[in-house]
Amino acid sequence: MLRTILRRAVDNQASDVHLTPGCPPVFRVDGGLVYEEGSALTAEDLAVFWQEIAQASQQEEYQQQGQCDFSCTLGGVGRFRIHAFRQQGQLALALRIIQDRILTLAEMAYPDIVARMSRLRRGLVLVTGPSGSGKSTTLAAMVEQINRERNCHIITLEDPVEFLHRHRRAVIHQREIPGDAASFAAGLRGALRQDPDVIMVGEMRDRDTTAIALTAAETGHLVLSTLHTASAGGAVERMVDQFPADQQQQIRVQLAGVLQGVIAQQLIPRNGGGQVAALEILIATPAVRNLIREGNTHQLLSMIQTGSKFGMTTMDDALEALCRQQSIRREDVVSY
């Protein structure tokens, strides 16, 4: 029964599915929640489905911790990132639908500067935004462009692995956290010994991961990663604030030396259905690097406002441009 529900979600171009006992299935379509018609799910329905999709190790993790993250492919339905969690003593599932085909940057109508960031040979490129803003899709498109254009070795560290890449011009190794490595930091340490050219880190969620990622970027690798911040300038502050006060100046100097750019994004409902990404873009020009080095990150927004000739754009300008193209509505420009 639940396979039929998920197949319907894929057909309706939903991005997420919520399955909870006592409630009908709920789809997230174009950013809003839609309740499916029909009877409410039972705990038995979810238990049967859970036994089908979860491996023994995942079931054990759920029993011990009350939650579990993994991804899986359901034959004839699609690929999903699954988060199982306990609420009021019962199992509930949140499923993110992963597209079968990795969209290209051109298909997503991203500005050329994003493609140019993908072609860099070294340094750090960050993609930021709230949960569900398409960061993983953007990173996958950047990795896929490198895969198609460059003869190199790519290592990805993901929790869990979402988009599956095929070897094209590049050799790609996709490592899942914690299955293939104990943590992002441990996976990054190992990656530096695996002769990588490009390292994609699913999220820089702790100080150790951030420190090793900066070192990897310093030693001649291209590092792509994400953070949960609402703006490009906020990403710089978040990275520095992960460290104790007595280390922050050293991190600013290090970050100023390796940062290549920051893409801050959010998804906006598109006219006619679907969603479109609005991108704020910061490019690490010498002036930007100087602001980071001196700790004047509050001035980064004004630098973005005056840096259009380098490919920079503010979120407000990106929203206005989408509105002029009639891709989004005026009221969404105001609300976002």
C-alpha positions in Angstrom: 0.0 0.0 0.0 2.7 2.5 1.0 4.6 1.8 -2.3 1.5 2.9 -4.1 1.4 6.1 -2.0 5.0 6.9 -2.8 4.5 6.2 -6.5 1.7 8.7 -6.4 3.9 11.2 -4.6 6.5 10.9 -7.4 3.9 11.3 -10.1 2.6 14.4 -8.4 6.2 15.9 -8.3 6.2 16.1 -4.5 9.5 16.8 -2.8 8.7 15.2 0.5 6.3 12.6 2.0 5.1 12.5 5.7 3.8 9.2 7.0 2.3 9.2 10.5 -0.1 6.8 12.3 -3.6 8.3 12.6 -3.1 10.7 9.7 -3.5 10.3 5.9 -0.3 10.5 3.9 0.9 14.1 3.4 2.9 15.4 0.4 4.9 18.6 0.1 4.2 20.0 -3.3 5.6 23.3 -4.5 6.5 24.1 -0.9 3.1 23.5 0.6 1.6 20.5 2.4 -1.2 18.5 0.6 -3.2 15.8 2.5 -4.0 12.8 0.4 -7.5 11.6 0.2 -8.3 8.3 1.9 -8.2 6.7 5.3 -5.6 7.4 7.9 -2.5 5.2 8.2 -2.1 2.8 11.1 0.9 1.9 13.1 0.7 -1.6 11.6 1.0 -0.1 8.1 4.2 1.8 8.9 5.6 -1.2 10.8 5.2 -3.5 7.7 6.8 -0.8 5.4 9.6 -0.2 7.9 10.5 -3.9 8.0 10.7 -3.9 4.2 13.0 -0.9 3.7 15.2 -0.8 6.8 18.3 -3.0 7.3 19.0 -4.6 10.6 21.6 -2.0 11.5 19.1 0.8 10.8 16.4 -0.9 12.8 18.8 -1.2 15.7 19.8 2.5 15.5 16.1 3.5 15.5 15.5 1.3 18.6 18.5 2.7 20.5 18.3 6.4 19.5 14.6 6.9 18.5 15.6 8.1 15.1 17.5 7.0 12.0 18.7 8.5 8.7 19.4 6.6 5.5 18.7 6.4 1.8 17.3 3.6 -0.3 16.0 2.8 -3.8 12.6 1.2 -4.1 12.3 -0.8 -7.3 9.6 0.6 -9.6 9.1 3.7 -7.4 12.3 5.8 -7.0 15.1 6.7 -4.6 14.4 8.3 -1.2 16.2 9.8 1.7 14.4 8.5 4.7 14.3 9.8 8.3 12.5 7.5 10.7 11.7 8.9 14.1 9.7 8.0 17.2 6.8 10.4 18.2 4.4 9.6 21.1 5.9 6.2 21.2 5.1 5.4 17.6 7.1 5.2 14.3 6.8 8.1 11.8 8.6 8.6 8.5 9.7 11.6 6.6 10.9 10.8 3.1 12.7 13.1 0.7 12.2 12.2 -3.0 15.5 12.1 -4.8 15.3 12.7 -8.6 16.5 9.9 -10.8 18.4 12.2 -13.1 20.9 14.8 -11.9 19.9 18.2 -13.3 22.6 20.3 -14.9 23.4 23.8 -13.9 22.1 25.0 -17.3 18.8 23.1 -16.8 18.3 24.9 -13.5 19.1 28.2 -15.2 21.9 29.0 -12.8 24.1 32.0 -13.7 27.4 31.2 -15.4 29.4 32.1 -12.3 28.2 28.9 -10.6 29.6 26.8 -13.5 32.9 28.8 -13.3 33.1 27.9 -9.6 32.8 24.2 -10.5 35.8 24.6 -12.8 38.1 25.9 -10.1 41.1 23.7 -9.3 41.5 24.6 -5.6 39.9 26.4 -2.8 36.6 26.3 -0.9 33.1 26.8 -2.4 30.1 26.9 0.0 26.4 26.4 -0.7 24.2 27.6 2.1 20.5 27.9 2.8 17.7 26.6 5.0 16.7 22.9 5.1 14.9 22.0 1.9 16.3 24.8 -0.1 18.0 22.6 -2.8 21.6 22.7 -1.5 22.1 19.0 -2.2 20.7 19.4 -5.7 23.1 22.3 -6.4 26.1 20.4 -5.1 25.1 17.3 -7.1 24.9 19.4 -10.3 28.3 21.0 -9.6 29.9 17.6 -9.0 28.2 16.2 -12.1 29.7 19.1 -14.2 33.1 18.3 -12.9 32.5 14.6 -13.7 31.6 15.4 -17.3 34.4 17.9 -17.9 37.5 17.0 -15.9 39.7 13.9 -15.7 40.1 13.8 -11.9 39.3 11.9 -8.7 36.2 13.1 -6.8 35.4 11.9 -3.2 32.0 12.7 -1.7 31.2 12.4 2.0 27.4 12.3 2.6 24.9 11.6 5.3 23.2 9.7 3.7 24.3 9.3 0.0 21.5 10.9 -2.1 22.3 11.4 -5.8 24.2 8.5 -7.3 26.9 9.5 -9.8 28.3 7.4 -12.6 31.9 7.4 -13.5 32.3 9.6 -16.6 35.6 11.5 -17.1 36.1 11.5 -13.4 36.5 8.6 -10.9 33.9 9.2 -8.1 33.9 7.5 -4.7 30.8 8.3 -2.7 31.3 7.5 1.0 28.3 7.4 3.4 28.5 8.7 7.0 28.5 6.8 9.3 28.4 3.5 7.2 31.7 4.1 5.2 33.4 6.4 7.7 32.6 7.2 11.4 32.1 10.9 10.9 32.6 13.7 8.4 35.9 14.6 10.1 37.2 11.1 10.0 36.1 10.7 6.3 37.9 14.0 5.5 41.1 12.9 7.2 41.0 9.7 5.2 40.1 11.5 1.9 43.4 13.5 2.1 45.3 10.2 1.8 43.2 8.9 -1.2 44.7 11.2 -3.9 41.6 13.4 -4.4 41.3 16.4 -6.7 37.8 17.3 -5.5 36.2 16.7 -2.1 32.5 17.2 -1.6 31.5 17.3 2.1 27.8 17.0 2.7 27.8 19.4 5.6 30.4 21.2 7.8 28.5 20.6 11.0 31.3 20.7 13.6 34.7 22.4 14.3 36.9 19.4 13.4 35.2 19.0 9.9 35.6 22.7 9.2 39.3 22.8 10.3 40.2 19.8 8.1 38.1 21.2 5.1 40.1 24.4 5.3 43.4 22.5 5.4 42.3 20.4 2.4 41.5 23.6 0.5 44.9 25.1 1.5 46.7 22.0 0.2 45.5 22.3 -3.4 42.1 20.6 -3.4 38.7 21.9 -4.5 36.4 21.5 -1.5 32.6 21.8 -2.0 30.4 21.9 1.1 27.2 23.2 2.7 26.1 25.2 5.8 22.7 26.1 7.2 22.8 29.9 7.0 20.3 32.3 5.4 22.9 34.5 3.7 26.4 34.4 2.1 27.9 36.6 4.8 26.3 34.5 7.5 28.2 31.5 6.2 31.5 33.2 6.9 30.4 34.2 10.4 29.1 30.6 11.1 32.5 29.1 10.1 34.5 31.5 12.3 32.1 31.2 15.2 32.6 27.4 15.4 36.0 28.1 16.9 37.1 29.4 20.3 37.8 33.2 20.5 41.5 32.7 20.7 41.5 30.8 17.4 39.1 32.9 15.4 41.7 35.3 13.9 43.7 32.4 12.6 40.6 30.9 11.0 39.7 34.3 9.4 43.2 34.4 7.8 42.9 30.8 6.7 39.4 31.3 5.3 40.3 34.5 3.6 43.1 32.6 1.8 41.0 29.6 0.5 37.4 30.8 0.1 36.4 31.1 -3.6 32.7 31.8 -3.3 29.5 31.3 -1.4 26.1 30.5 -2.9 23.1 31.2 -0.6 19.9 29.9 -2.0 16.2 29.4 -1.3 13.4 27.8 -3.3 10.5 30.0 -4.4 7.1 28.7 -5.9 7.3 29.1 -9.6 4.5 30.6 -11.7 2.6 27.7 -13.3 3.9 25.1 -10.7 7.1 23.8 -9.4 9.9 25.7 -7.6 12.8 27.9 -8.8 16.0 28.7 -6.9 16.9 32.3 -6.0 20.7 32.6 -5.5 22.7 35.2 -3.5 26.3 34.9 -4.7 29.5 36.1 -3.0 32.8 35.9 -4.9 36.0 36.1 -2.9 37.7 39.1 -4.6 40.7 40.7 -2.9 38.5 43.2 -1.2 36.2 40.5 0.1 39.2 38.5 1.4 40.4 41.6 3.2 37.0 42.1 4.9 37.1 38.4 6.1 40.7 38.7 7.3 39.9 41.8 9.3 36.6 40.4 10.7 34.4 43.0 9.0 31.8 40.5 7.8 29.0 42.9 8.4 30.3 44.8 5.3 30.0 41.8 3.0 26.5 42.6 1.9 27.5 46.0 0.6 30.4 44.3 -1.2 27.9 42.0 -2.9 25.7 44.9 -3.9 28.6 46.6 -5.7 30.2 43.5 -7.1 27.9 42.6 -10.0 30.8 42.9 -12.5 32.4 39.9 -10.7 29.2 37.9 -10.8 27.9 38.8 -7.4 24.2 39.3 -6.7 22.1 39.9 -3.5 19.1 37.8 -2.7 16.8 40.8 -3.2 18.2 41.4 -6.7 17.9 37.7 -7.5 14.2 37.7 -6.5 13.6 40.9 -8.5 15.2 39.3 -11.6 13.0 36.2 -11.3 9.9 38.5 -10.9 10.9 40.4 -14.1 11.2 37.1 -15.9 7.7 36.3 -14.6 9.1 33.1 -13.0 7.7 34.1 -9.6 4.9 36.3 -8.4 5.4 39.8 -6.9 3.8 38.8 -3.6 6.5 36.0 -3.3 9.2 38.6 -3.8 7.9 40.5 -0.8 7.4 37.5 1.4 10.8 36.0 0.7 
